Amino acid sequence: MNFLSKKKSLLIAAAMSVSFMTAPLTTSHAADVPANYTQEQLNNELGMAVAWFQNSAEYRELCYQAYNTALDRVAYAVAHHKKGDKPLAIVLDADETVLDNSAFEAGLVGTGNSYSNATWDEWCAAAKATAMPGAAEYLQAVDKLGVEIFYVTNRSMKTQYEGSAKNMKAIGFPQVDKKHMLLKTDKSDKMERFQQVMKDYDVVVFMGDNTGDMPIGSYHKSQEERNALVDAHQKEFGKRFIVLPNPTYGDWEPALDKSGNYWKQTPAGKSEIRRKSLRTWRPMKSAQDKANTKPGTEQ
C-alpha cells in the first residue's frame, strides 16, 4: 500500500470511529411493518410487558411502594382530622390499580383475538381477576381506619357491575357496593365522578394506573398535553397522587397517534405507530462490521 492509499484508509477509519462515538439518538428507522401484519402478531407485542407484570419482583416492589405510601398518607390524615372537617376518603381506579387483569392480556398473546366490549364483559362476568400484591391488605387497613373507599372505574355499570362486585368481594376488598363503586354509566371521563366525591369528602389520595385516574383534566388530550399536565402537577405525585405501573395498555397508547385515529388503524398501522414513537440508538461500528463481513465467515 503506498503512502496516499494508507493515509486515505486511516482517514476513513477515523471517520467511522467518530461516527460510532457520536451516533445520535433518533426516531426509529425500523423497516416498515408489512401491510399484512396480523392481529396475532400485534398481540404478541404484549408478551414482554405481560411477562414482566406477572413474574417480576420489581412489579411487586412498585405495588408495595405505592400502597405503603398511600397508607402513610391516610394514617396521617386520620391522625390530624378534626371535628367538623369533611369525612375522609380515598378515590382509586380498579383495573391494574388494585385488580390484576393480566391473565386477560396474556390470553390474547398467540391468538387473533382482540379486546372488545363483548370479550371484556365475559372477563368481568368470570370474576377471575386477582388482587395486586398488597392491594387487599391496603384496602382493609384503610377501611379499619374509618376512611371511605370509592372505586371510580370505567367498567360498565350496566353490564359489568355484578361480576365486578362478586370478584372484588371474593378477594377481600371492603366497601364493595353501589355507593362506593362508581362505574361508568355514559362517560369515560372520570372528572364528574371525582367531583361528586370531592363535594362531600376530603379525598386524601387518588390512585390509578392511568393519567385519567387523576383529577388533572387529561381526558382525550394529546401526548404532549398529557405530559405537560403531569409536569404541571409534579409535586403531587407520591403525595396526593399515587400511580401504579401498567405497561400493557392505557390512554398513552392511542395518544401516540397524532391523527387521533389510533383505534381505527389496522394491526400494521398500530405497530408502525408504536415503532415510530421510539427514540433509538444503534451502534454504527457493529453495523458496519456486519456489512463488511463476507457470507459464510460470520463468527
C-alpha positions, 0 to 999 in steps of 0.5 A: 500500500503506498503512502496516499492509499494508507493515509486515505484508509486511516482517514476513513477509519477515523471517520467511522470511529467518530461516527460510532462515538457520536451516533445520535439518538433518533426516531426509529428507522425500523423497516416498515411493518408489512401491510399484512401484519396480523392481529396475532402478531400485534398481540404478541407485542404484549408478551414482554410487558405481560411477562414482566407484570406477572413474574417480576419482583420489581412489579411487586416492589412498585405495588408495595411502594405505592400502597405503603405510601398511600397508607402513610398518607391516610394514617396521617390524615386520620391522625390530624382530622378534626371535628367538623372537617369533611369525612375522609376518603380515598378515590382509586381506579380498579383495573391494574390499580388494585385488580390484576387483569393480566391473565386477560392480556396474556390470553390474547398473546398467540391468538387473533383475538382482540379486546372488545366490549363483548370479550371484556364483559365475559372477563368481568362476568368470570370474576377471575381477576386477582388482587395486586400484591398488597392491594387487599391488605391496603384496602382493609387497613384503610377501611379499619381506619374509618376512611371511605373507599370509592372505586371510580372505574370505567367498567360498565355499570350496566353490564359489568357491575355484578361480576365486578362486585362478586370478584372484588368481594371474593378477594377481600376488598371492603366497601364493595357496593353501589355507593362506593363503586362508581362505574361508568354509566355514559362517560369515560371521563372520570372528572364528574365522578371525582367531583361528586366525591370531592363535594362531600369528602376530603379525598386524601389520595387518588390512585390509578394506573392511568393519567385519567385516574387523576383529577388533572383534566387529561381526558382525550388530550394529546401526548404532549398535553398529557405530559405537560399536565403531569409536569404541571402537577409534579409535586403531587405525585407520591403525595396526593397522587399515587400511580401504579405501573401498567405497561400493557395498555392505557390512554398513552397508547392511542395518544401516540397517534397524532391523527387521533385515529389510533383505534381505527388503524389496522394491526400494521398501522398500530405497530408502525405507530408504536415503532415510530414513537421510539427514540433509538440508538444503534451502534454504527461500528457493529453495523458496519462490521456486519456489512463488511463481513463476507457470507459464510465467515460470520463468527 
